[in-house]
Amino acid sequence: MAKHLGTKACQEMRELKMELKAANSDVVLVSEAARRLKLSEGFVYELVRTGKLPRLSCGGAVRIPRQAFERLIAEGDNEVK
């Protein structure tokens, strides 16, 4: 008999699937950016809102161009002004 994982585990599985799907695309999800930068999602949204991170929007969904995000990481710019 199959065992139900529980609400939290199911949500984590959905988020992981979304991140894996996004990893194969030209954009980065805010959740992925936050995890990789070790920042809160709220702070990443603020960086996007203020133009410190570039964005692609589609009907309220915010994505960060992967090339710009990877360049930010490669440059090692630890100070976001």
HELIX and SHEET records of a PDB file:
HELIX    1   1 THR A    7  ALA A   23  1                                  17    
HELIX    2   2 VAL A   30  LEU A   37  1                                   8    
HELIX    3   3 GLU A   41  ARG A   49  1                                   9    
HELIX    4   4 ARG A   66  GLU A   75  1                                  10    
SHEET    1   A 3 VAL A  27  LEU A  29  0                                        
SHEET    2   A 3 ALA A  61  PRO A  65 -1                                        
SHEET    3   A 3 LEU A  56  CYS A  58 -1                                        
END                                                                             
